[in-house]
Amino acid sequence: MKVPIYLHPTIPHPDMLKAYFEGYGEPATPAWGFAMDTCTRFLRLVFAGLFDAYPNLTMILGHLGEGLPFWIHRLNDHTQFAAKRRGLK
């Protein structure tokens, strides 16, 4: 199937809510928490080698890429060595 996969934000896992937002529930909402959880999950897929294993896979991240386009320069600068250690392209 040549269809894109849409990764849509949702309520973060309860363990993440507790670790990052306990006592400060307001940022855990769609205003911040949903997008950060989606970004983290997407990056985990990248570093798990998903796109090396399936190079023609297309994924869509909503809401302007959940902020990743704004951080792409930092990711490129700081993750290249981690990618090499994992044998990723």
C-alpha positions in Angstrom: 0.0 0.0 0.0 1.3 3.4 -0.9 -0.6 5.5 1.6 0.9 7.9 4.1 0.7 7.2 7.8 -0.7 10.2 9.8 0.7 10.5 13.3 -1.8 12.6 15.2 -1.3 13.9 18.7 -3.3 12.7 21.6 -3.2 12.7 25.4 0.3 11.6 26.5 0.7 8.3 28.4 -0.1 8.6 32.1 3.6 7.9 33.0 4.7 10.8 30.8 2.1 13.1 32.3 3.3 12.2 35.8 7.0 12.5 35.0 6.8 15.8 33.2 3.7 17.6 34.2 2.8 16.5 37.8 1.6 19.6 39.6 1.6 21.6 36.4 -1.2 20.0 34.4 -1.9 23.0 32.1 1.1 22.4 29.7 0.0 18.8 29.3 -2.9 19.9 27.2 -3.0 20.3 23.4 -1.1 23.6 24.0 2.2 21.8 24.6 2.0 18.2 25.9 0.3 16.6 23.0 2.7 18.0 20.4 5.8 17.2 22.5 4.6 13.6 23.0 4.0 13.3 19.2 7.5 14.7 18.4 9.1 12.3 20.9 7.3 9.3 19.4 8.2 10.3 15.9 11.9 10.7 16.8 11.8 7.3 18.5 10.6 5.8 15.2 13.4 7.5 13.3 16.1 6.3 15.7 14.6 2.8 15.7 15.5 2.6 12.0 12.0 2.7 10.7 12.8 4.8 7.6 16.0 2.8 6.9 13.9 -0.4 6.9 11.1 1.2 4.9 12.7 3.9 2.8 9.5 4.6 0.8 7.4 5.1 3.9 5.6 8.4 4.1 4.5 9.8 7.4 2.6 13.0 8.0 2.8 15.0 11.2 0.0 17.4 11.7 0.1 20.9 13.0 3.1 22.2 11.1 5.1 19.0 12.0 4.4 19.3 15.7 7.2 21.8 15.9 10.0 19.6 14.5 10.7 21.9 11.5 11.7 24.6 13.9 14.2 22.3 15.6 15.5 20.5 12.5 18.8 22.4 12.6 19.4 21.3 16.2 18.5 17.7 15.4 20.8 17.7 12.4 23.7 19.1 14.5 23.2 16.9 17.6 21.9 13.6 16.4 24.2 12.7 13.5 26.6 10.8 15.8 23.7 8.9 17.5 22.5 7.9 14.0 25.9 6.6 13.0 26.2 4.6 16.2 22.9 3.0 15.4 24.0 2.3 11.8 21.3 4.6 10.4 21.7 6.4 7.1 
